[in-house]
Amino acid sequence: MNDASPASGPQLDRRMLEALVCPLTQGPLTYDAAAQELISRSAGLAFPIREGIPIMLESEARALE
C-alpha cells in the first residue's frame, strides 16, 4: 500500500534526484513536488513524474513560460 497522499503524489527518492540531470543540457534539475515535475531551467523544460517515475523524454516535457 502506498503511504503518499494523492494530492502530493509519490515522493521522489533524493538520491535519484541528485543523480539525474537534464537529458538535453546535462544541467541540474529542480524537483517541483506540487506539480510532480523535474524542472530544467537551462533547457526551459519541465519533465513529468508519473507514479514516481521521471519521464526524461523531450517529447513528454512541458515548455516553461
C-alpha atoms as an extended CHARMM CRD file, in Angstrom:
* protein
*
        65  EXT
         1         1  MET       CA              0.0000000000        0.0000000000        0.0000000000  PROA      1               0.0000000000
         2         2  ASN       CA              1.2860000000        3.4920000000       -0.8760000000  PROA      2               0.0000000000
         3         3  ASP       CA              1.5880000000        5.9210000000        2.0570000000  PROA      3               0.0000000000
         4         4  ALA       CA              1.8850000000        9.0510000000       -0.1070000000  PROA      4               0.0000000000
         5         5  SER       CA             -1.1420000000       11.2970000000       -0.1870000000  PROA      5               0.0000000000
         6         6  PRO       CA             -2.8990000000       11.5140000000       -3.5460000000  PROA      6               0.0000000000
         7         7  ALA       CA             -2.6030000000       15.3140000000       -3.5920000000  PROA      7               0.0000000000
         8         8  SER       CA              1.1880000000       15.3340000000       -3.4620000000  PROA      8               0.0000000000
         9         9  GLY       CA              1.8390000000       12.0860000000       -5.3210000000  PROA      9               0.0000000000
        10        10  PRO       CA              4.6440000000        9.6910000000       -4.5060000000  PROA      10              0.0000000000
        11        11  GLN       CA              7.8510000000       11.1320000000       -3.1200000000  PROA      11              0.0000000000
        12        12  LEU       CA             10.8900000000       11.1280000000       -5.3820000000  PROA      12              0.0000000000
        13        13  ASP       CA             13.9600000000        9.4800000000       -3.8750000000  PROA      13              0.0000000000
        14        14  ARG       CA             16.5030000000       12.1900000000       -3.0170000000  PROA      14              0.0000000000
        15        15  ARG       CA             19.4120000000       10.0210000000       -4.2380000000  PROA      15              0.0000000000
        16        16  MET       CA             17.6960000000        9.5830000000       -7.6030000000  PROA      16              0.0000000000
        17        17  LEU       CA             17.1630000000       13.3270000000       -7.8840000000  PROA      17              0.0000000000
        18        18  GLU       CA             20.8390000000       14.0010000000       -7.1620000000  PROA      18              0.0000000000
        19        19  ALA       CA             21.8740000000       11.5260000000       -9.8910000000  PROA      19              0.0000000000
        20        20  LEU       CA             19.5290000000       12.8390000000      -12.6050000000  PROA      20              0.0000000000
        21        21  VAL       CA             20.4830000000       15.6240000000      -14.9960000000  PROA      21              0.0000000000
        22        22  CYS       CA             18.6740000000       17.2190000000      -17.9110000000  PROA      22              0.0000000000
        23        23  PRO       CA             18.9370000000       14.8770000000      -20.8990000000  PROA      23              0.0000000000
        24        24  LEU       CA             19.3890000000       17.8410000000      -23.2660000000  PROA      24              0.0000000000
        25        25  THR       CA             21.8150000000       20.1300000000      -21.4310000000  PROA      25              0.0000000000
        26        26  GLN       CA             23.2710000000       17.7950000000      -18.7810000000  PROA      26              0.0000000000
        27        27  GLY       CA             22.4020000000       20.6090000000      -16.3390000000  PROA      27              0.0000000000
        28        28  PRO       CA             20.8630000000       20.2660000000      -12.8750000000  PROA      28              0.0000000000
        29        29  LEU       CA             17.1810000000       19.6140000000      -12.2510000000  PROA      29              0.0000000000
        30        30  THR       CA             14.9060000000       21.0720000000       -9.6000000000  PROA      30              0.0000000000
        31        31  TYR       CA             12.1440000000       18.9450000000       -8.0880000000  PROA      31              0.0000000000
        32        32  ASP       CA              8.6670000000       20.5270000000       -8.0070000000  PROA      32              0.0000000000
        33        33  ALA       CA              6.7600000000       18.2550000000       -5.6120000000  PROA      33              0.0000000000
        34        34  ALA       CA              3.4290000000       20.0650000000       -6.0570000000  PROA      34              0.0000000000
        35        35  ALA       CA              3.4570000000       19.7160000000       -9.8540000000  PROA      35              0.0000000000
        36        36  GLN       CA              5.2860000000       16.3500000000       -9.8160000000  PROA      36              0.0000000000
        37        37  GLU       CA              7.8510000000       17.6120000000      -12.3190000000  PROA      37              0.0000000000
        38        38  LEU       CA             11.6060000000       17.9170000000      -12.6720000000  PROA      38              0.0000000000
        39        39  ILE       CA             12.4870000000       21.4010000000      -13.8690000000  PROA      39              0.0000000000
        40        40  SER       CA             15.4170000000       22.1050000000      -16.1830000000  PROA      40              0.0000000000
        41        41  ARG       CA             15.8910000000       25.8660000000      -16.1870000000  PROA      41              0.0000000000
        42        42  SER       CA             18.7760000000       25.5770000000      -18.6730000000  PROA      42              0.0000000000
        43        43  ALA       CA             16.5500000000       23.8050000000      -21.2250000000  PROA      43              0.0000000000
        44        44  GLY       CA             13.3700000000       25.6770000000      -20.2680000000  PROA      44              0.0000000000
        45        45  LEU       CA             11.5100000000       22.3870000000      -19.7790000000  PROA      45              0.0000000000
        46        46  ALA       CA              9.5720000000       20.5730000000      -17.0670000000  PROA      46              0.0000000000
        47        47  PHE       CA              9.7630000000       16.7770000000      -17.1930000000  PROA      47              0.0000000000
        48        48  PRO       CA              6.7620000000       14.9460000000      -15.6890000000  PROA      48              0.0000000000
        49        49  ILE       CA              6.9560000000       12.3890000000      -12.9170000000  PROA      49              0.0000000000
        50        50  ARG       CA              4.3250000000        9.6710000000      -13.2880000000  PROA      50              0.0000000000
        51        51  GLU       CA              3.7310000000        7.1700000000      -10.4870000000  PROA      51              0.0000000000
        52        52  GLY       CA              7.1010000000        8.1110000000       -9.0110000000  PROA      52              0.0000000000
        53        53  ILE       CA              8.9840000000        7.6050000000      -12.3020000000  PROA      53              0.0000000000
        54        54  PRO       CA             10.6330000000       10.6000000000      -14.0040000000  PROA      54              0.0000000000
        55        55  ILE       CA              9.8230000000       10.7120000000      -17.7230000000  PROA      55              0.0000000000
        56        56  MET       CA             13.0200000000       12.1830000000      -19.1590000000  PROA      56              0.0000000000
        57        57  LEU       CA             11.9060000000       12.4960000000      -22.7810000000  PROA      57              0.0000000000
        58        58  GLU       CA             11.8830000000       15.8420000000      -24.5730000000  PROA      58              0.0000000000
        59        59  SER       CA              8.6440000000       14.8330000000      -26.3070000000  PROA      59              0.0000000000
        60        60  GLU       CA              6.9400000000       14.4160000000      -22.9070000000  PROA      60              0.0000000000
        61        61  ALA       CA              8.3110000000       17.6490000000      -21.3860000000  PROA      61              0.0000000000
        62        62  ARG       CA              6.3380000000       20.8440000000      -20.9240000000  PROA      62              0.0000000000
        63        63  ALA       CA              7.8900000000       24.1420000000      -22.0250000000  PROA      63              0.0000000000
        64        64  LEU       CA              8.3900000000       26.6070000000      -19.1710000000  PROA      64              0.0000000000
        65        65  GLU       CA              6.7810000000       30.0030000000      -19.5450000000  PROA      65              0.0000000000
